[in-house]
Amino acid sequence: MKYFDYAASCPLDQEAAEVYVKAASSYYGNSSSLHDIGDQANELLEYSRNQFARFFEVSKDGIYFTSGGSEGNYLALQTLLSGKVKRGNHIITGMAEHSSVLNTMEKLRQAGWDITKLPFDSGGRIDVETFRNAIREDTVLASIQHANPEIGTLQPIEKIGALCREHNILFHSDCVQSFGKVDVAQIARAVDSLTISGHKFYGPKGVGAVYLNPALRWESYAPGTTHEGGFRAGTVNVPGIAAMTVAAEKAMKNLEVYEEHYHMLREEFLQSLAPVRSWCTVYEADLPSTIGMRVDGLEGQLIMNEANLRGFAISTGSACQVSLQAPSKTMVALGVEGKAVKEFIRITLGRETKVEDVRELGEALVKIVRENG
């Protein structure tokens, strides 16, 4: 089967896998233990912390390792709220945020917080003036995802961050879909926290990282927590973190090479759709590896199933919402209505994707459209 769902998860990089096995076999101590074996594990952990601080161009004191993006988003938001810099109970976020953010917002709403969710403009971005107009005297926190996982647009995080600083609003950004595809160092300077997840850039599943501005004062979400400076409970996954670090090093080293590869594949794929292009709405993307589109009159679920039968793995949106058979959050945020909201499909490209792969997928989709349209 040809895989086109890299935004959901990537295969583990071979070098990262080898490092994982080596670390799990030779650096197996608990990094918090005070004996020599624990010290060895801690040295590897701190090397990884230093590397991610270098990637983000921040102090290593602000790097905390987690079990992935969802936990990272939840803990970052709760931690920021524990250290909010002014009184208030209003939070701004986006309509198309990852489910881990939206679920946290719902939990906060039930606890009495006032949540404003912003839509996208026609280009798939949150308008800076719309954000400005949503700010209130009691706004204490904002959370805006850097890269949309369904159409690949990048949000104006630096401009929104400037507004947040102007109004003493703490600012979080989910960078799970962007890290490893673009340099996020400028984003780190614009926010108070950000999250990444290893398996989105060829690292292992079950490991991620959070940057939290070390200048902030905050309280542990779970009292008595000692691991990761009190940010997160639980034994630290040193082998997973070491493997994620190797995957991140490779991703950062080859950003331009991979971007050029994805641009070329995207163009080839779109050319292959020429016979049915008038049926298709393809959304513009800042990340060329993400192709979000709709086919007029055909549900995305049907196209996905037909593609699967022909040996191609595509999706109908973010993996964390597909199992619910809910409409794409991105389509809703864009104002797409009626039956069209369920027409969405997502094709995401990877390092292993070849020109012939995208051409074959395009030819298969042309057949699916002609047979079912």
MOHU-V736358 format. One record per residue. N is the residue number from 1. RES is the residue in one letter. PSI is psi as a letter, one per 40 degrees, with the letter a starting at -180 (* if undefined). OMEGA is omega in whole degrees, -180 to 180 (999 if undefined). Layout:
# MOHU-V736358
{{N & RES & PSI & OMEGA} {N & RES & PSI & OMEGA}}
This chain:
# MOHU-V736358
{{1 & M & h & 177} {2 & K & h & -172} {3 & Y & h & 178} {4 & F & f & -178} {5 & D & f & -176} {6 & Y & d & 177} {7 & A & d & 177} {8 & A & d & 178} {9 & S & i & 178} {10 & C & i & 171} {11 & P & i & -180} {12 & L & h & 177} {13 & D & h & -175} {14 & Q & d & 178} {15 & E & d & 178} {16 & A & d & 179} {17 & A & d & 179} {18 & E & d & 178} {19 & V & d & 179} {20 & Y & d & -179} {21 & V & d & 180} {22 & K & d & -179} {23 & A & d & -179} {24 & A & d & -179} {25 & S & d & -172} {26 & S & d & -179} {27 & Y & f & -170} {28 & Y & e & -178} {29 & G & i & 173} {30 & N & h & -175} {31 & S & e & 178} {32 & S & e & 180} {33 & S & i & -172} {34 & L & e & 178} {35 & H & i & -175} {36 & D & d & -180} {37 & I & d & 174} {38 & G & d & 178} {39 & D & d & 179} {40 & Q & d & 177} {41 & A & d & -179} {42 & N & d & 178} {43 & E & d & 178} {44 & L & d & 178} {45 & L & d & -177} {46 & E & d & 173} {47 & Y & d & 179} {48 & S & d & 179} {49 & R & d & 178} {50 & N & d & 180} {51 & Q & d & 180} {52 & F & d & 174} {53 & A & d & 178} {54 & R & d & 179} {55 & F & d & -177} {56 & F & e & -176} {57 & E & f & -180} {58 & V & i & 175} {59 & S & i & 179} {60 & K & e & 179} {61 & D & e & 180} {62 & G & e & -177} {63 & I & h & 178} {64 & Y & h & -179} {65 & F & i & -174} {66 & T & a & 177} {67 & S & e & 179} {68 & G & a & -175} {69 & G & d & -176} {70 & S & d & 177} {71 & E & d & -180} {72 & G & d & 179} {73 & N & d & -178} {74 & Y & d & -178} {75 & L & d & 180} {76 & A & d & -179} {77 & L & d & 180} {78 & Q & d & 180} {79 & T & d & 178} {80 & L & d & 180} {81 & L & d & 178} {82 & S & e & -179} {83 & G & f & -178} {84 & K & i & -170} {85 & V & e & 175} {86 & K & i & -179} {87 & R & i & 178} {88 & G & i & -180} {89 & N & f & -179} {90 & H & h & -179} {91 & I & h & 176} {92 & I & h & 176} {93 & T & a & 180} {94 & G & i & 179} {95 & M & d & -174} {96 & A & f & 179} {97 & E & i & 176} {98 & H & i & -176} {99 & S & d & 180} {100 & S & d & 177} {101 & V & d & -178} {102 & L & d & 178} {103 & N & d & 176} {104 & T & d & 179} {105 & M & d & 178} {106 & E & d & 178} {107 & K & d & 178} {108 & L & d & 178} {109 & R & d & 179} {110 & Q & d & 179} {111 & A & e & 175} {112 & G & e & 177} {113 & W & i & 179} {114 & D & h & -174} {115 & I & h & 173} {116 & T & h & 180} {117 & K & h & -175} {118 & L & h & 177} {119 & P & i & 173} {120 & F & i & 168} {121 & D & a & -175} {122 & S & e & 179} {123 & G & e & 178} {124 & G & f & -179} {125 & R & i & 173} {126 & I & h & -179} {127 & D & h & -177} {128 & V & d & 179} {129 & E & d & 176} {130 & T & d & 177} {131 & F & d & -180} {132 & R & d & -177} {133 & N & d & 180} {134 & A & e & -178} {135 & I & h & 177} {136 & R & i & 178} {137 & E & d & -176} {138 & D & e & 177} {139 & T & h & -176} {140 & V & e & -174} {141 & L & i & 172} {142 & A & i & 177} {143 & S & h & -179} {144 & I & h & -180} {145 & Q & h & -178} {146 & H & d & -178} {147 & A & h & 176} {148 & N & h & -175} {149 & P & e & -174} {150 & E & d & 178} {151 & I & e & 172} {152 & G & f & 176} {153 & T & i & 175} {154 & L & h & -180} {155 & Q & i & -179} {156 & P & g & -173} {157 & I & d & -178} {158 & E & d & 179} {159 & K & d & 177} {160 & I & d & 178} {161 & G & d & 178} {162 & A & d & 177} {163 & L & d & -179} {164 & C & d & 178} {165 & R & d & -179} {166 & E & d & -175} {167 & H & e & 179} {168 & N & f & 178} {169 & I & h & 176} {170 & L & i & -169} {171 & F & h & 177} {172 & H & i & 175} {173 & S & h & 174} {174 & D & h & -179} {175 & C & f & -177} {176 & V & d & -177} {177 & Q & e & -176} {178 & S & d & -178} {179 & F & h & -176} {180 & G & e & 177} {181 & K & d & 176} {182 & V & i & 176} {183 & D & h & -176} {184 & V & e & -178} {185 & A & d & 179} {186 & Q & d & 177} {187 & I & d & -180} {188 & A & d & 179} {189 & R & e & -176} {190 & A & e & -173} {191 & V & i & 173} {192 & D & e & 174} {193 & S & i & 174} {194 & L & i & -179} {195 & T & i & 172} {196 & I & i & -179} {197 & S & h & -171} {198 & G & d & -172} {199 & H & e & 176} {200 & K & e & 178} {201 & F & f & 173} {202 & Y & f & 169} {203 & G & a & -179} {204 & P & i & 171} {205 & K & i & 175} {206 & G & f & 178} {207 & V & i & 180} {208 & G & a & 180} {209 & A & i & 175} {210 & V & h & 165} {211 & Y & h & 178} {212 & L & h & -178} {213 & N & h & -176} {214 & P & e & 178} {215 & A & e & -178} {216 & L & i & 171} {217 & R & h & -177} {218 & W & i & 179} {219 & E & i & 177} {220 & S & h & 179} {221 & Y & d & 177} {222 & A & h & -178} {223 & P & h & 179} {224 & G & e & 179} {225 & T & h & -179} {226 & T & d & -179} {227 & H & i & 179} {228 & E & f & 176} {229 & G & f & -179} {230 & G & e & -178} {231 & F & d & -173} {232 & R & h & 176} {233 & A & i & 175} {234 & G & i & 179} {235 & T & h & -176} {236 & V & h & -178} {237 & N & g & -175} {238 & V & d & 178} {239 & P & d & 179} {240 & G & d & 180} {241 & I & d & 179} {242 & A & d & 179} {243 & A & d & 178} {244 & M & d & 180} {245 & T & d & 178} {246 & V & d & 179} {247 & A & d & 180} {248 & A & d & 179} {249 & E & d & 180} {250 & K & d & -180} {251 & A & d & -178} {252 & M & d & -180} {253 & K & d & -172} {254 & N & f & -177} {255 & L & d & -176} {256 & E & d & 179} {257 & V & d & -179} {258 & Y & d & 180} {259 & E & d & 178} {260 & E & d & 178} {261 & H & d & -178} {262 & Y & d & 177} {263 & H & d & -179} {264 & M & d & -180} {265 & L & d & 180} {266 & R & d & 180} {267 & E & d & 179} {268 & E & d & -179} {269 & F & d & -178} {270 & L & d & 176} {271 & Q & d & -179} {272 & S & e & 179} {273 & L & e & -173} {274 & A & d & -178} {275 & P & d & -179} {276 & V & e & -174} {277 & R & d & -179} {278 & S & e & 178} {279 & W & e & -168} {280 & C & i & 168} {281 & T & h & 179} {282 & V & h & -176} {283 & Y & h & 177} {284 & E & i & -176} {285 & A & i & 170} {286 & D & d & 175} {287 & L & h & -175} {288 & P & e & -180} {289 & S & e & -178} {290 & T & h & 179} {291 & I & h & 177} {292 & G & h & -175} {293 & M & i & 173} {294 & R & i & 173} {295 & V & h & -174} {296 & D & h & 175} {297 & G & e & -179} {298 & L & h & 178} {299 & E & i & 179} {300 & G & d & 180} {301 & Q & d & 179} {302 & L & d & -179} {303 & I & d & 180} {304 & M & d & 180} {305 & N & d & 179} {306 & E & d & 178} {307 & A & d & 179} {308 & N & d & 179} {309 & L & d & 180} {310 & R & e & 175} {311 & G & f & 179} {312 & F & h & -180} {313 & A & h & 174} {314 & I & a & -179} {315 & S & i & 176} {316 & T & e & 177} {317 & G & a & -179} {318 & S & h & -176} {319 & A & d & -178} {320 & C & e & 178} {321 & Q & e & -175} {322 & V & d & -177} {323 & S & d & 179} {324 & L & e & -178} {325 & Q & f & 179} {326 & A & i & 175} {327 & P & i & 177} {328 & S & h & 178} {329 & K & d & 180} {330 & T & d & 179} {331 & M & d & 178} {332 & V & d & 180} {333 & A & d & 178} {334 & L & e & -180} {335 & G & e & 176} {336 & V & h & -174} {337 & E & i & 175} {338 & G & a & -178} {339 & K & d & -177} {340 & A & d & -176} {341 & V & d & 180} {342 & K & e & 180} {343 & E & e & -170} {344 & F & h & 168} {345 & I & i & 179} {346 & R & h & 176} {347 & I & h & 180} {348 & T & h & -171} {349 & L & i & 180} {350 & G & i & -180} {351 & R & d & -177} {352 & E & e & -177} {353 & T & h & -178} {354 & K & i & 179} {355 & V & d & -179} {356 & E & d & 178} {357 & D & d & -178} {358 & V & d & 177} {359 & R & d & 179} {360 & E & d & 177} {361 & L & d & 178} {362 & G & d & 179} {363 & E & d & 179} {364 & A & d & 180} {365 & L & d & 176} {366 & V & d & 179} {367 & K & d & -180} {368 & I & d & 180} {369 & V & d & -179} {370 & R & d & -178} {371 & E & d & -174} {372 & N & e & -177} {373 & G & * & 999}}
